[in-house]
Amino acid sequence: MELAVRAMGSLLPKLCELLKEEYGLQKGVKKKVQILSRELEAAHAVLREISDMPPDQLNALVRLWARDVREASYDMEDIIDAFLVHVDAPEPATETHKLRRLRKKVSSLFKKSKARRNISSQIQEIYKKLEGLAARRDRYKTPDSVVTKPATTIDPRILNLYKSATELVGIEGPKDELIDMLSLGDDGGDASGPKNSKKMKIVSVVGFGGLGKTTLAKAVYDQLKPRFKWGAFIPVGRNPDIKKVLRDILVGLDKEKFMNLNMTMLDEKQLMDELKEFVHEKRCFIVIDDIWDKESWKLIICALQEINCGSRLVITSIYEVATYAGQAYKIQPLSHDNSKKLLYARIVDGEGKYIDSPLADECEKVLKKCGGVPLAIITIASLLASKPREDWS
């Protein structure tokens, strides 16, 4: 017992000095780690913005700088993880003997002090690295006078709207099913007949991207539009400008009336009022293509709530929006036979042409990976068609 007391007495001055040093080091490193966490959040925000931009709008210098920032962000994450594991983690209190517990505490303090010094040194190094990144970016910044403006991109949905019917594969079955769901036969006559009070019917075409929702909706629209006096096919997309969408619907319904009006000065409410007034007691067929946002959809349907007289409204969308849009038609992937027709039509300029083995085997592997998704099949077919056949594998 006496030896234990003497040992504790000899340790106390060192322990007090260590605790004092540890307290100051702990406060300093913890503050540095908090600042580094905010630096990491800013780096992630920049990388997200860059990743959201179309690749053709990023020059080589921006891509190189983003790569370096991404690598630096990995280093910052490692430093923060090391702090949480080796310094900030709570210690289990399993030892009951006072002297042993004190010795373990002192040993832990030494280990944590060493870890804190290492982390502090790593933080200094990462900030030097970030300063170097910023300096290099400014040093090699491209002058505005030689920056190439990005080429104007074309919305792929627009291309789908103008495909020839002969290009469409496997569309007949889904088209007939969707037309049956719209059930035009139950409201009698066409748009030239007497108006009736039948409420507008809404059908949503749902499914993940690339299945051909736009292509199907356009095929149905082209076939049924002659039965309606007023019709509009409006592509929307992500992050829509709701005022533009409302203007497009009005122009699509009646070009002669709305094309020459200066509707850019109208706000959302005024455009909604204009649309409500126009569709009242008119029989219309409207397709709202590729709408992702529930709030935008609620505004559109609010503007169209007065439309009756046997009108029809089709939307192509995701499942979350479709729950607000009446009856849903779930589009399915292409069958294997139709997938094969589409692939062959693209790579050999005609589905009737023969592809011998082993190229046919390579095509089968492609079809299996594409899983009946038309966009995937068309994309890979375009790639194959541009390559020598010996490179297909």
C-alpha positions as CSV (number, residue, x, y, z in Angstrom):
1,M,0.0,0.0,0.0
2,E,2.8,2.3,0.9
3,L,4.5,1.6,-2.4
4,A,1.3,2.4,-4.3
5,V,1.0,5.7,-2.5
6,R,4.6,6.6,-3.3
7,A,4.1,5.7,-6.9
8,M,1.0,7.8,-7.1
9,G,2.8,10.7,-5.4
10,S,5.6,10.5,-8.0
11,L,3.1,10.4,-10.8
12,L,1.0,13.3,-9.7
13,P,3.3,16.2,-10.8
14,K,3.9,14.6,-14.2
15,L,0.2,13.9,-14.5
16,C,-0.8,17.5,-13.7
17,E,1.7,18.8,-16.2
18,L,0.4,16.3,-18.8
19,L,-3.2,17.2,-18.1
20,K,-2.4,20.9,-18.5
21,E,-0.7,20.3,-21.8
22,E,-3.4,17.9,-22.9
23,Y,-6.1,20.4,-22.2
24,G,-4.5,23.1,-24.4
25,L,-3.7,20.6,-27.2
26,Q,-7.2,19.1,-27.1
27,K,-8.9,22.5,-27.4
28,G,-6.6,23.5,-30.3
29,V,-6.9,20.3,-32.3
30,K,-10.7,20.1,-31.8
31,K,-11.1,23.6,-33.1
32,K,-8.9,22.8,-36.1
33,V,-10.9,19.7,-36.9
34,Q,-14.2,21.7,-36.7
35,I,-12.8,24.2,-39.2
36,L,-11.5,21.4,-41.4
37,S,-15.1,19.8,-41.4
38,R,-16.5,23.1,-42.7
39,E,-13.7,23.1,-45.4
40,L,-14.8,19.6,-46.4
41,E,-18.4,20.6,-46.7
42,A,-17.4,23.4,-49.0
43,A,-15.3,21.0,-51.1
44,H,-18.2,18.6,-51.4
45,A,-20.6,21.4,-52.5
46,V,-18.1,22.5,-55.2
47,L,-17.7,18.9,-56.5
48,R,-21.5,18.4,-56.5
49,E,-22.0,21.6,-58.6
50,I,-19.3,20.4,-61.1
51,S,-20.7,16.9,-61.3
52,D,-24.1,18.4,-62.2
53,M,-22.7,20.3,-65.2
54,P,-22.8,18.6,-68.6
55,P,-19.3,17.1,-69.4
56,D,-19.0,19.1,-72.6
57,Q,-19.2,22.3,-70.7
58,L,-16.2,21.5,-68.5
59,N,-12.8,22.4,-69.9
60,A,-9.7,20.3,-69.2
61,L,-8.4,22.7,-66.5
62,V,-11.6,22.5,-64.5
63,R,-11.6,18.7,-64.7
64,L,-8.0,18.6,-63.4
65,W,-8.8,21.0,-60.6
66,A,-11.9,19.0,-59.6
67,R,-9.8,15.8,-59.5
68,D,-7.2,17.5,-57.2
69,V,-10.0,18.8,-54.9
70,R,-11.6,15.4,-54.8
71,E,-8.3,13.8,-53.7
72,A,-7.8,16.5,-51.1
73,S,-11.3,15.8,-49.8
74,Y,-10.4,12.2,-49.3
75,D,-7.4,13.3,-47.2
76,M,-9.6,15.6,-45.1
77,E,-12.1,12.8,-44.5
78,D,-9.2,10.5,-43.3
79,I,-8.0,13.2,-40.8
80,I,-11.5,13.7,-39.4
81,D,-12.0,10.0,-39.1
82,A,-8.6,9.6,-37.3
83,F,-9.6,12.3,-34.8
84,L,-13.0,10.6,-34.1
85,V,-11.4,7.2,-33.6
86,H,-8.1,8.0,-31.8
87,V,-8.9,11.2,-29.9
88,D,-12.6,11.8,-29.5
89,A,-13.8,8.3,-28.8
90,P,-14.9,7.6,-25.2
91,E,-12.9,5.2,-23.1
92,P,-14.5,2.1,-21.5
93,A,-14.2,2.1,-17.7
94,T,-13.6,-1.6,-17.1
95,E,-10.8,-1.4,-14.6
96,T,-11.8,-1.2,-10.9
97,H,-8.3,-1.0,-9.2
98,K,-7.5,2.6,-8.7
99,L,-3.8,2.4,-9.4
100,R,-4.2,0.3,-12.5
101,R,-6.9,2.7,-13.7
102,L,-4.6,5.7,-13.2
103,R,-1.8,4.0,-15.1
104,K,-4.1,3.2,-18.0
105,K,-5.4,6.8,-17.9
106,V,-1.9,8.2,-18.1
107,S,-1.0,5.8,-20.9
108,S,-4.1,6.8,-22.8
109,L,-3.2,10.5,-22.4
110,F,0.2,9.9,-23.8
111,K,-1.3,8.0,-26.8
112,K,-4.0,10.7,-27.4
113,S,-1.3,13.5,-27.1
114,K,0.7,11.7,-29.8
115,A,-2.4,11.3,-32.0
116,R,-3.4,14.9,-31.6
117,R,0.1,16.1,-32.6
118,N,0.0,13.9,-35.7
119,I,-3.5,15.1,-36.6
120,S,-2.4,18.8,-36.1
121,S,0.5,18.2,-38.4
122,Q,-1.7,16.5,-41.0
123,I,-4.1,19.5,-40.9
124,Q,-1.2,21.9,-41.5
125,E,-0.1,19.8,-44.5
126,I,-3.6,19.6,-46.0
127,Y,-4.0,23.4,-45.8
128,K,-0.6,23.8,-47.6
129,K,-2.0,21.4,-50.2
130,L,-5.2,23.4,-50.6
131,E,-3.2,26.7,-50.9
132,G,-1.2,25.0,-53.7
133,L,-4.3,24.0,-55.5
134,A,-5.7,27.5,-55.3
135,A,-2.4,29.0,-56.5
136,R,-2.2,26.5,-59.4
137,R,-5.7,27.2,-60.5
138,D,-5.1,30.9,-60.6
139,R,-1.7,30.5,-62.3
140,Y,-3.1,28.5,-65.2
141,K,-6.5,30.1,-65.4
142,T,-7.7,30.4,-69.0
143,P,-8.3,33.9,-70.2
144,D,-11.9,34.8,-70.9
145,S,-11.0,35.8,-74.5
146,V,-10.0,32.2,-75.4
147,V,-12.7,30.3,-73.6
148,T,-14.7,28.2,-76.0
149,K,-18.4,28.6,-75.5
150,P,-20.2,25.2,-75.0
151,A,-22.2,23.9,-77.9
152,T,-25.9,24.2,-77.6
153,T,-27.3,20.9,-76.3
154,I,-30.4,19.3,-77.7
155,D,-33.0,17.9,-75.4
156,P,-33.1,14.1,-76.2
157,R,-36.9,14.2,-75.7
158,I,-37.2,16.5,-78.7
159,L,-35.6,13.9,-80.9
160,N,-38.1,11.3,-79.7
161,L,-41.0,13.5,-80.7
162,Y,-40.0,13.4,-84.4
163,K,-39.1,9.8,-84.9
164,S,-40.7,8.1,-87.8
165,A,-43.2,5.4,-87.0
166,T,-41.0,2.9,-88.9
167,E,-38.3,3.5,-86.4
168,L,-40.4,2.4,-83.4
169,V,-40.0,-1.2,-82.3
170,G,-42.4,-3.0,-79.9
171,I,-44.7,0.0,-79.6
172,E,-48.0,-1.4,-81.0
173,G,-48.9,-3.5,-78.0
174,P,-48.3,-0.8,-75.3
175,K,-49.9,1.8,-77.6
176,D,-53.1,-0.2,-77.9
177,E,-53.2,-0.8,-74.1
178,L,-52.8,2.9,-73.3
179,I,-55.5,3.8,-75.8
180,D,-57.8,1.3,-74.2
181,M,-57.1,2.9,-70.8
182,L,-58.1,6.3,-72.3
183,S,-61.3,4.6,-73.4
184,L,-62.4,7.2,-76.0
185,G,-65.3,5.0,-77.0
186,D,-67.3,5.8,-73.9
187,D,-67.8,9.5,-74.5
188,G,-69.4,9.2,-77.9
189,G,-68.4,10.9,-81.1
190,D,-65.4,13.2,-81.9
191,A,-64.6,16.7,-81.1
192,S,-67.0,18.0,-83.7
193,G,-70.0,16.4,-82.0
194,P,-72.0,18.0,-79.2
195,K,-70.2,18.9,-76.0
196,N,-70.9,16.8,-73.0
197,S,-70.3,17.1,-69.3
198,K,-68.0,14.1,-69.0
199,K,-65.1,14.8,-66.7
200,M,-61.5,14.8,-68.0
201,K,-59.8,11.4,-67.8
202,I,-56.1,11.3,-66.6
203,V,-53.7,8.5,-67.3
204,S,-50.0,8.5,-66.3
205,V,-47.3,6.5,-68.0
206,V,-44.7,5.5,-65.4
207,G,-41.4,3.7,-65.4
208,F,-37.7,4.4,-65.0
209,G,-35.6,6.4,-67.5
210,G,-34.9,5.0,-70.9
211,L,-38.0,2.7,-71.2
212,G,-39.6,4.9,-73.9
213,K,-42.3,6.7,-72.0
214,T,-42.0,9.8,-74.3
215,T,-42.0,7.6,-77.5
216,L,-45.1,5.8,-76.4
217,A,-47.0,8.9,-75.4
218,K,-46.1,10.6,-78.7
219,A,-47.3,7.6,-80.7
220,V,-50.6,7.7,-78.8
221,Y,-50.9,11.4,-79.2
222,D,-50.3,11.2,-83.0
223,Q,-53.0,8.6,-83.4
224,L,-55.7,10.2,-81.2
225,K,-55.1,13.9,-81.8
226,P,-57.3,14.0,-85.0
227,R,-60.3,13.1,-82.8
228,F,-59.8,16.3,-80.8
229,K,-60.1,19.9,-81.9
230,W,-57.6,21.1,-79.4
231,G,-54.4,19.3,-78.4
232,A,-50.9,19.9,-77.0
233,F,-47.8,17.8,-76.4
234,I,-45.6,19.6,-73.9
235,P,-42.1,18.4,-72.7
236,V,-41.3,19.5,-69.2
237,G,-38.2,17.8,-67.6
238,R,-36.5,18.4,-64.3
239,N,-36.5,21.8,-62.6
240,P,-39.2,23.2,-64.9
241,D,-40.0,26.8,-65.5
242,I,-43.7,26.6,-64.7
243,K,-44.5,29.9,-66.5
244,K,-42.9,28.5,-69.7
245,V,-44.8,25.2,-69.3
246,L,-48.1,27.1,-69.0
247,R,-47.3,29.3,-72.0
248,D,-46.3,26.2,-74.0
249,I,-49.7,24.6,-73.2
250,L,-51.6,27.6,-74.3
251,V,-49.6,28.0,-77.5
252,G,-49.9,24.2,-78.2
253,L,-53.7,24.4,-77.8
254,D,-54.2,27.4,-80.0
255,K,-51.2,28.8,-81.9
256,E,-53.3,31.4,-83.8
257,K,-54.6,33.0,-80.6
258,F,-51.6,32.8,-78.2
259,M,-48.5,32.9,-80.5
260,N,-48.7,36.6,-81.1
261,L,-49.6,37.6,-77.6
262,N,-46.9,38.9,-75.3
263,M,-47.4,36.3,-72.5
264,T,-43.9,36.7,-71.1
265,M,-45.2,39.6,-68.9
266,L,-47.8,37.3,-67.2
267,D,-47.1,35.7,-63.9
268,E,-48.1,32.1,-62.9
269,K,-51.6,33.1,-61.6
270,Q,-52.4,35.1,-64.7
271,L,-51.3,32.3,-67.0
272,M,-53.3,29.8,-65.0
273,D,-56.4,32.0,-65.2
274,E,-55.8,32.3,-69.0
275,L,-55.6,28.5,-69.3
276,K,-58.7,27.9,-67.2
277,E,-60.7,30.3,-69.3
278,F,-59.5,28.7,-72.6
279,V,-60.2,25.1,-71.7
280,H,-63.6,25.7,-70.2
281,E,-66.2,23.7,-72.1
282,K,-63.6,22.5,-74.7
283,R,-62.7,18.9,-75.5
284,C,-58.9,18.7,-75.4
285,F,-56.1,16.1,-75.6
286,I,-53.0,17.2,-73.7
287,V,-49.8,15.3,-73.0
288,I,-47.5,16.6,-70.3
289,D,-44.2,14.7,-70.9
290,D,-41.5,13.9,-68.4
291,I,-42.7,15.8,-65.3
292,W,-40.7,15.1,-62.1
293,D,-41.9,17.7,-59.6
294,K,-45.0,17.1,-57.6
295,E,-45.6,20.8,-56.9
296,S,-45.3,21.7,-60.5
297,W,-47.8,19.0,-61.4
298,K,-50.3,20.3,-58.8
299,L,-50.1,23.8,-60.3
300,I,-50.7,22.4,-63.8
301,I,-53.7,20.2,-62.8
302,C,-55.1,23.1,-60.9
303,A,-55.1,25.2,-64.1
304,L,-56.8,22.3,-66.0
305,Q,-59.4,21.5,-63.4
306,E,-62.2,23.2,-65.4
307,I,-61.5,21.0,-68.5
308,N,-64.3,18.5,-69.1
309,C,-66.3,17.6,-72.2
310,G,-64.6,14.2,-72.5
311,S,-61.1,15.6,-72.5
312,R,-58.0,13.4,-72.0
313,L,-54.8,14.2,-70.2
314,V,-51.7,11.9,-70.3
315,I,-48.5,12.5,-68.3
316,T,-45.2,10.6,-68.4
317,S,-43.6,10.7,-65.0
318,I,-42.0,8.8,-62.1
319,Y,-44.1,6.8,-59.6
320,E,-44.1,9.6,-56.9
321,V,-45.8,12.0,-59.2
322,A,-48.1,9.4,-60.7
323,T,-49.8,8.9,-57.4
324,Y,-51.4,12.3,-57.9
325,A,-52.3,11.7,-61.5
326,G,-55.2,9.2,-61.7
327,Q,-54.8,5.8,-63.4
328,A,-51.3,4.6,-64.1
329,Y,-49.9,2.6,-67.0
330,K,-46.6,0.9,-66.0
331,I,-44.4,0.6,-69.1
332,Q,-42.5,-2.6,-69.5
333,P,-39.0,-3.3,-71.0
334,L,-38.9,-4.7,-74.6
335,S,-39.2,-8.4,-75.1
336,H,-36.0,-10.2,-76.2
337,D,-37.3,-10.5,-79.8
338,N,-38.1,-6.7,-80.0
339,S,-34.8,-5.9,-78.3
340,K,-33.0,-7.9,-81.0
341,K,-34.9,-6.2,-83.8
342,L,-34.0,-2.8,-82.4
343,L,-30.3,-3.6,-82.0
344,Y,-30.0,-5.2,-85.4
345,A,-31.8,-2.4,-87.1
346,R,-29.3,0.1,-85.7
347,I,-26.0,-1.8,-86.2
348,V,-26.6,-3.3,-89.6
349,D,-29.1,-0.8,-91.0
350,G,-32.0,-3.2,-91.2
351,E,-33.4,-5.9,-89.0
352,G,-33.5,-8.5,-91.8
353,K,-29.8,-8.6,-92.3
354,Y,-27.9,-11.6,-90.9
355,I,-25.1,-11.4,-88.3
356,D,-23.1,-14.6,-88.1
357,S,-21.5,-16.2,-85.1
358,P,-19.5,-15.2,-83.0
359,L,-20.8,-11.6,-83.6
360,A,-24.3,-12.8,-82.9
361,D,-23.0,-14.2,-79.5
362,E,-21.6,-10.8,-78.7
363,C,-25.0,-9.2,-79.6
364,E,-26.7,-11.6,-77.2
365,K,-24.4,-10.5,-74.4
366,V,-25.2,-6.9,-75.1
367,L,-29.0,-7.6,-75.1
368,K,-28.7,-9.4,-71.8
369,K,-27.0,-6.4,-70.2
370,C,-29.4,-3.9,-71.7
371,G,-32.4,-5.7,-70.1
372,G,-34.9,-4.6,-72.7
373,V,-34.3,-0.8,-72.1
374,P,-34.6,0.9,-75.5
375,L,-32.3,3.8,-74.7
376,A,-29.6,1.4,-73.5
377,I,-30.0,-0.7,-76.7
378,I,-29.9,2.4,-79.0
379,T,-26.9,3.8,-77.2
380,I,-24.8,0.7,-77.3
381,A,-25.9,0.0,-80.9
382,S,-24.6,3.4,-82.0
383,L,-21.3,2.6,-80.4
384,L,-21.0,-0.8,-82.0
385,A,-21.9,0.5,-85.4
386,S,-19.0,3.0,-85.3
387,K,-16.4,0.3,-84.4
388,P,-14.9,-2.5,-86.4
389,R,-16.6,-5.8,-85.8
390,E,-13.5,-7.4,-84.5
391,D,-13.6,-4.9,-81.6
392,W,-17.1,-5.7,-80.5
393,S,-16.1,-8.1,-77.8
